[in-house]
Amino acid sequence: MMATSAALDTELAEGDFEFLRAFLLERSAHALAPDKHYLVTSRLRPVARELGVDSLAELLAHMRETRDATLESKVIEAMTTNETLWFRDVKPFKALRNEVFPEIIKRNEPARRLAVWSAASSSGQELYSVAMLLAHDFPQLDSWSLTLKGTDINTAMLERARQGRFSGLEINRGLPADYLASYFARDGAHYVIKETLRKKVSFSHMNLAGTWPILPKFDVILLRNVLIYFDHATKARIIEAAAKQLAPGGYLFLGSAETLFGTSTGLISRNIEGTTAYQNGAA
Ligand SMILES: C[S@@+](CC[C@H](N)C(=O)[O-])C[C@H]1O[C@@H](n2cnc3c(N)ncnc32)[C@H](O)[C@@H]1O
C-alpha cells in the first residue's frame, strides 16, 4: 500500500466556490465556469499545502479573514493557465516575418523605431520568439531603437521570463534547432537565452482587466490565448483598449480561437499567410 501523508481535504462547499468565483472575477476578471470544481481543487491544493492548512475550506477562510495580499496573489496566480510555446501556431510568425515586419520597417525607416508588446507573455516564449525572429531575419534593426515588452498578471511567470531559463522539455516545444544553437547557452539540463537577446526584452506586471499604466504606441500587439478567460464585456473592453495602443498601421494578433467579434475597434481584418491580423488603418 502506498504511504500517505496527512490527506488534504479538497472538498469544496458551494459557498466557498462562489466566494472564489466572485474574488477571481473582481481581481483578475477571470470568469470561472460553475462546473470547474476539479480545476479549483487541483490548482489550490499546492497553495493550501504551502500555507500549512488541512483543507481548501481553511485556505479560503484564511483568505477571507486576513485579506493577505500575498496569499491573494498566490491564489490568482494558481488559477491562471500559463501554457505557452515557441512560435505558437506558426502562421502568425510567418505573417510577421514575411509581411508585417517588412511593411513596418519600411514605414518606420525615418524614425528607426519598432515596438512590440506581448500582452500576456507567460514565461516569455512568445516575446523571445519575436526577438529571435527579428535578430535572425532583420539584422539591420541592430541599430534601431527596439521596444520588446512583455506583461502578465503572474509574477512567478514574469520572473521566469526575465531569467530566460528553460528546461529541455520546454525547448522541445516549437523551437527550431538553428535558433537553439544561435540564441541559447547550455546550463546543465537547462538552456538559457543569451544575454545579447535577453537585454533586448523587458517584462513587467500588468493586469489586463485592471487600470492600465501609461503605455507607448506599439507596431505589433500580441494579445493571444488570454481573452478566453474573460466574460464578453471584459474581453471587448480589453480589445478596444489594446486597439488604442496601436501605432498607425500597426497590427493586433489574437489567439487562433479568438476574434474581434462584438467589439468596435475600427481595425481592419487582414488575412496574411493563412492567419488573421487586425490592422490600425490610420497609417
Ligand atoms: C495561456 S497563456 C498565453 C501565453 C502566450 N500569450 C501564448 O499565446 O502562448 C495566458 C497568460 O495570460 C495571463 N493572464 C491571465 N489573466 C491575465 C490578466 N487579467 N492580465 C494579464 N495577464 C493575464 C496568464 O498569467 C498566462 O500567463
The ligand as a Gaussian input file, in Angstrom:
#p B3LYP/6-31G(d) Opt

LIG

0 1
 C       -2.222000      30.588000     -21.911000
 S       -1.049000      31.824000     -21.501000
 C       -0.745000      32.538000     -23.099000
 C        0.717000      32.905000     -23.297000
 C        1.053000      33.429000     -24.680000
 N        0.361000      34.664000     -24.980000
 C        0.758000      32.390000     -25.731000
 O       -0.188000      32.583000     -26.509000
 O        1.450000      31.362000     -25.792000
 C       -2.117000      33.029000     -20.726000
 C       -1.391000      34.035000     -19.881000
 O       -2.300000      35.089000     -19.574000
 C       -2.009000      35.548000     -18.275000
 N       -3.178000      36.266000     -17.741000
 C       -4.335000      35.739000     -17.289000
 N       -5.150000      36.715000     -16.853000
 C       -4.500000      37.881000     -17.030000
 C       -4.826000      39.230000     -16.757000
 N       -6.003000      39.567000     -16.205000
 N       -3.912000      40.188000     -17.073000
 C       -2.718000      39.842000     -17.620000
 N       -2.353000      38.573000     -17.889000
 C       -3.234000      37.599000     -17.605000
 C       -1.683000      34.282000     -17.502000
 O       -0.955000      34.543000     -16.337000
 C       -0.900000      33.478000     -18.564000
 O        0.487000      33.668000     -18.421000

